[in-house]
Amino acid sequence: MTTHEPRRASTGKLPVIAPVGEFDIDNLAPLEAEIEAVIATHPGLVLDASGIRFADSMFLRLVLATHQRTDLRIAAPSPAVARLFGVVGADTFLHIHPTVDAARTP
């Protein structure tokens, strides 16, 4: 099952969204809605990508669009996410951090 449970940050730190599962065109809408809700009220967000087992081009589109719109920091990308970013070269310009704590550090 694919889930995402946002963890709200304390004042001064970006909120964290931690999706779990597989993300493709069929099940991306809830994650996209959560990202929209967070960026409507915060200056950015941390995407904890450690629990993502599969991500396709639609997930990549969402990440790139979010990166263009706000301060997106990606934490602990799973092997599947790291591979996707590497294949398209997105790992050269996305803000990728080894841990959530590192991503939340200003």
TINUVEX-820460 format. One record per residue (C-alpha): x, y, z; residue number from 1. Coordinates in pm, 1 decimal. Layout:
% TINUVEX-820460
guza c1:X; c2:Y; c3:Z; k:NUM
...
//
This chain:
% TINUVEX-820460
guza c1:0.0; c2:0.0; c3:0.0; k:1
guza c1:122.2; c2:348.3; c3:-81.2; k:2
guza c1:91.6; c2:606.4; c3:191.9; k:3
guza c1:231.5; c2:939.0; c3:288.9; k:4
guza c1:214.7; c2:1093.8; c3:628.9; k:5
guza c1:326.8; c2:1454.3; c3:653.1; k:6
guza c1:517.1; c2:1544.1; c3:964.5; k:7
guza c1:474.1; c2:1912.4; c3:1043.2; k:8
guza c1:790.1; c2:2093.9; c3:1136.0; k:9
guza c1:840.7; c2:2321.1; c3:1429.1; k:10
guza c1:870.7; c2:2693.8; c3:1368.2; k:11
guza c1:1163.1; c2:2778.6; c3:1144.9; k:12
guza c1:1202.1; c2:2434.9; c3:992.2; k:13
guza c1:1050.5; c2:2298.1; c3:676.8; k:14
guza c1:773.6; c2:2038.1; c3:701.8; k:15
guza c1:855.2; c2:1682.4; c3:602.2; k:16
guza c1:649.2; c2:1462.5; c3:372.8; k:17
guza c1:745.0; c2:1095.2; c3:386.6; k:18
guza c1:573.1; c2:897.8; c3:109.1; k:19
guza c1:598.0; c2:518.9; c3:120.1; k:20
guza c1:543.7; c2:277.7; c3:-164.9; k:21
guza c1:528.4; c2:300.6; c3:-540.9; k:22
guza c1:448.8; c2:621.9; c3:-725.9; k:23
guza c1:327.5; c2:630.8; c3:-1082.3; k:24
guza c1:42.7; c2:791.6; c3:-1276.1; k:25
guza c1:-217.4; c2:571.9; c3:-1105.2; k:26
guza c1:-141.0; c2:668.8; c3:-746.2; k:27
guza c1:43.5; c2:1001.0; c3:-752.1; k:28
guza c1:-257.9; c2:1227.6; c3:-690.4; k:29
guza c1:-261.2; c2:1206.5; c3:-306.1; k:30
guza c1:108.6; c2:1291.7; c3:-287.7; k:31
guza c1:64.0; c2:1578.0; c3:-530.4; k:32
guza c1:-227.3; c2:1713.2; c3:-324.3; k:33
guza c1:-23.6; c2:1695.1; c3:-3.4; k:34
guza c1:266.5; c2:1879.6; c3:-163.6; k:35
guza c1:28.4; c2:2149.1; c3:-288.9; k:36
guza c1:-119.8; c2:2191.5; c3:59.4; k:37
guza c1:223.1; c2:2221.9; c3:220.7; k:38
guza c1:366.8; c2:2471.8; c3:-25.2; k:39
guza c1:54.1; c2:2684.4; c3:4.2; k:40
guza c1:143.5; c2:2753.6; c3:367.8; k:41
guza c1:521.4; c2:2700.8; c3:393.1; k:42
guza c1:825.1; c2:2837.0; c3:208.5; k:43
guza c1:933.1; c2:2486.0; c3:112.6; k:44
guza c1:937.1; c2:2121.9; c3:216.4; k:45
guza c1:1152.1; c2:1819.8; c3:273.6; k:46
guza c1:1060.4; c2:1508.2; c3:77.2; k:47
guza c1:1183.6; c2:1206.5; c3:271.5; k:48
guza c1:1230.6; c2:969.6; c3:-23.0; k:49
guza c1:1366.9; c2:676.2; c3:176.6; k:50
guza c1:1040.8; c2:479.7; c3:162.2; k:51
guza c1:981.5; c2:503.6; c3:-212.2; k:52
guza c1:1025.2; c2:161.2; c3:-371.6; k:53
guza c1:939.5; c2:266.1; c3:-728.8; k:54
guza c1:898.8; c2:599.6; c3:-905.2; k:55
guza c1:830.7; c2:669.4; c3:-1270.7; k:56
guza c1:842.8; c2:972.4; c3:-1498.4; k:57
guza c1:523.7; c2:1116.5; c3:-1349.1; k:58
guza c1:687.5; c2:1120.9; c3:-1005.3; k:59
guza c1:990.0; c2:1286.0; c3:-1163.7; k:60
guza c1:763.2; c2:1546.2; c3:-1324.8; k:61
guza c1:611.2; c2:1622.3; c3:-984.5; k:62
guza c1:953.1; c2:1657.2; c3:-821.5; k:63
guza c1:1083.9; c2:1884.9; c3:-1096.4; k:64
guza c1:772.6; c2:2103.3; c3:-1092.1; k:65
guza c1:790.4; c2:2130.9; c3:-713.9; k:66
guza c1:1160.7; c2:2217.8; c3:-734.8; k:67
guza c1:1073.5; c2:2503.2; c3:-972.0; k:68
guza c1:803.8; c2:2640.3; c3:-739.6; k:69
guza c1:952.3; c2:2617.7; c3:-391.7; k:70
guza c1:1249.1; c2:2522.8; c3:-175.1; k:71
guza c1:1235.9; c2:2145.4; c3:-224.0; k:72
guza c1:1489.2; c2:1938.0; c3:-35.6; k:73
guza c1:1505.3; c2:1565.2; c3:-94.4; k:74
guza c1:1624.7; c2:1350.2; c3:194.2; k:75
guza c1:1764.1; c2:997.4; c3:192.0; k:76
guza c1:1654.2; c2:894.3; c3:-156.7; k:77
guza c1:1593.2; c2:522.2; c3:-190.2; k:78
guza c1:1795.9; c2:332.5; c3:-451.2; k:79
guza c1:1502.0; c2:353.0; c3:-694.3; k:80
guza c1:1474.1; c2:730.7; c3:-657.9; k:81
guza c1:1850.2; c2:785.0; c3:-670.7; k:82
guza c1:1866.8; c2:576.3; c3:-989.6; k:83
guza c1:1582.6; c2:775.5; c3:-1150.1; k:84
guza c1:1747.3; c2:1108.0; c3:-1064.6; k:85
guza c1:2084.3; c2:982.9; c3:-1188.5; k:86
guza c1:1954.3; c2:854.0; c3:-1520.5; k:87
guza c1:1808.9; c2:1192.3; c3:-1614.6; k:88
guza c1:2080.1; c2:1402.0; c3:-1449.9; k:89
guza c1:1844.7; c2:1558.0; c3:-1196.9; k:90
guza c1:2087.3; c2:1466.6; c3:-920.7; k:91
guza c1:2314.3; c2:1744.1; c3:-1047.2; k:92
guza c1:2073.4; c2:2025.5; c3:-959.4; k:93
guza c1:1819.0; c2:1896.0; c3:-706.7; k:94
guza c1:1891.7; c2:1961.7; c3:-340.0; k:95
guza c1:1958.6; c2:1606.7; c3:-219.8; k:96
guza c1:2063.4; c2:1533.1; c3:138.4; k:97
guza c1:2165.2; c2:1207.4; c3:308.5; k:98
guza c1:1919.0; c2:1245.6; c3:598.1; k:99
guza c1:1604.2; c2:1434.0; c3:694.6; k:100
guza c1:1797.6; c2:1621.5; c3:962.1; k:101
guza c1:2056.1; c2:1733.8; c3:707.1; k:102
guza c1:1779.6; c2:1847.5; c3:471.3; k:103
guza c1:1610.1; c2:2050.0; c3:745.6; k:104
guza c1:1930.9; c2:2231.6; c3:839.0; k:105
guza c1:1933.4; c2:2582.7; c3:691.6; k:106
//
